[in-house]
Amino acid sequence: MASISQLHPLEINERTGEPFLRLPSPHENIIITPPRLEDVPAIVRALNDPRVYSTLAGPPFPYKEEHAIWWINYTKTPSDELLQELRQANDKDLKIVDGCPVRTLREVQSDGSDVFLGDVGCDRCGYPDVVDPEEKSRLTFTNDQLPPGDKDIVWCIGDYLVASHHGKGIMSAAVSTLVSSWMVPRMNAQQIRVETFLSNRGSRRVFEKNGFVVEETVELKKVIPCGKIIEGFDILWWRSSEKKA
């Protein structure tokens, strides 16, 4: 009986040895890879573009090189550790893990090189829209204490795409690939919660196309780092059929 690759369904770049997930047609030239230190300049450019930063609540503004270096180290370390865990695993069945080792969107060029496009990452939910600090702390602590693969873990997805590639269906395909190819089979994800600005209908549509449902609208005036005032959030949930049952 052939041994199981614990990296499944990741493909491996034969030239670099880097694992990746490929988006389906018509976006098969878009892949999701681990973060790279060389992405710093591209991240700085993307997160200083008003078409990108005005839709994000988290990144500082203006976004500087040191911010990007911190972010790459923050995301690359768990990615590297998870890949090492998978490569060393000798389980007979596919191992359930506590995260996804790939999150960086790239467009593959005709010569085999690739161009940074953005980020689509999953983490345990931290409930950023919850105003009461004690309630936020309680929810986050409870969620963080659950063991890997627990059906009650609430996951979240954060994403952005460089402005030149907006409106092409790329992020919808990326979210679909992340959820169906990795989060469900490799993390046993059964519930995912996301927040979108009330004004960001495009982001809401991305998740609605992937089966997320708006279950709550939080009206909350908040100033994000770029100085823009948002009016609140739509809270969307995705739940597996097993969880619903």
Rosetta blueprint (number, residue, H / E / L):
1 M L
2 A L
3 S L
4 I L
5 S L
6 Q L
7 L L
8 H L
9 P L
10 L L
11 E E
12 I E
13 N L
14 E L
15 R L
16 T L
17 G L
18 E L
19 P E
20 F E
21 L E
22 R E
23 L L
24 P L
25 S L
26 P L
27 H L
28 E L
29 N L
30 I E
31 I E
32 I E
33 T E
34 P L
35 P L
36 R L
37 L H
38 E H
39 D H
40 V H
41 P H
42 A H
43 I H
44 V H
45 R H
46 A H
47 L L
48 N L
49 D L
50 P H
51 R H
52 V H
53 Y H
54 S L
55 T L
56 L L
57 A L
58 G L
59 P L
60 P L
61 F L
62 P L
63 Y L
64 K L
65 E H
66 E H
67 H H
68 A H
69 I H
70 W H
71 W H
72 I H
73 N H
74 Y H
75 T H
76 K H
77 T H
78 P H
79 S H
80 D H
81 E H
82 L H
83 L H
84 Q H
85 E H
86 L H
87 R H
88 Q H
89 A L
90 N L
91 D L
92 K L
93 D L
94 L L
95 K L
96 I L
97 V L
98 D L
99 G L
100 C L
101 P L
102 V L
103 R L
104 T E
105 L E
106 R E
107 E E
108 V E
109 Q L
110 S L
111 D L
112 G L
113 S L
114 D E
115 V E
116 F E
117 L E
118 G E
119 D E
120 V E
121 G E
122 C E
123 D E
124 R E
125 C L
126 G L
127 Y L
128 P L
129 D L
130 V L
131 V L
132 D L
133 P H
134 E H
135 E H
136 K H
137 S H
138 R H
139 L H
140 T H
141 F H
142 T H
143 N H
144 D H
145 Q H
146 L L
147 P L
148 P L
149 G L
150 D L
151 K L
152 D L
153 I L
154 V L
155 W E
156 C E
157 I E
158 G E
159 D E
160 Y E
161 L E
162 V L
163 A H
164 S H
165 H H
166 H L
167 G L
168 K L
169 G L
170 I H
171 M H
172 S H
173 A H
174 A H
175 V H
176 S H
177 T H
178 L H
179 V H
180 S H
181 S H
182 W H
183 M H
184 V H
185 P H
186 R H
187 M H
188 N L
189 A L
190 Q L
191 Q E
192 I E
193 R E
194 V E
195 E E
196 T E
197 F E
198 L L
199 S L
200 N L
201 R H
202 G H
203 S H
204 R H
205 R H
206 V H
207 F H
208 E H
209 K L
210 N L
211 G L
212 F L
213 V E
214 V E
215 E E
216 E E
217 T E
218 V E
219 E E
220 L E
221 K E
222 K E
223 V E
224 I L
225 P L
226 C L
227 G L
228 K L
229 I E
230 I E
231 E E
232 G E
233 F E
234 D E
235 I E
236 L E
237 W E
238 W E
239 R E
240 S L
241 S H
242 E H
243 K H
244 K H
245 A L
